[in-house]
Amino acid sequence: MRKTLITAGLLGSALLTSAAMAQTSPAPQPSAPTSGPSEFITRLSPGSMLVSDLMDQDILGADNKDIGDVEDVVLDRNGRVVALVVEIDEGLGDRTVALPLSAFQMNAGDASTTGSVQTGTPSAARNDDDMRIVLTTPVDQLKSAPEFDDDND
């Protein structure tokens, strides 16, 4: 009797182990993404803009005086804009600094400063004069701001 119970126990354990191992098999690999026409963007959506539209744009202080221009854009590894690299005019130190995007307010040239990109209708023609970039950081802080090193030297 004891031998039968031990044999039944071992047989049951073997069956349970094989069932458990079958459940832990590797997950199937996801299929390759399909590409189709729905993945293409044919025009800018309202409120969006091209990075090239930012390049060389004037940066204004709170007093609407030109303090420099956009030299470059810093992206994180996810492709999100995290900073603008600004070439500061001679009167404020004649150097390049990077400031987080939160230090700027961007809006249409004729709109009040709201901190967001505002555009007219999607079909409206846009030019460089439509965008205003205002630095919300006090301009005096730019004089002592460290220079941006894009080579990490």
Helices and strands as residue ranges (DSSP letters): H 2-23, G 37-39, H 51-54, E 58-60, E 66-75, E 81-88, G 90-92, E 96-100, G 101-103, E 104-108, G 128-130, E 131-135, H 140-143
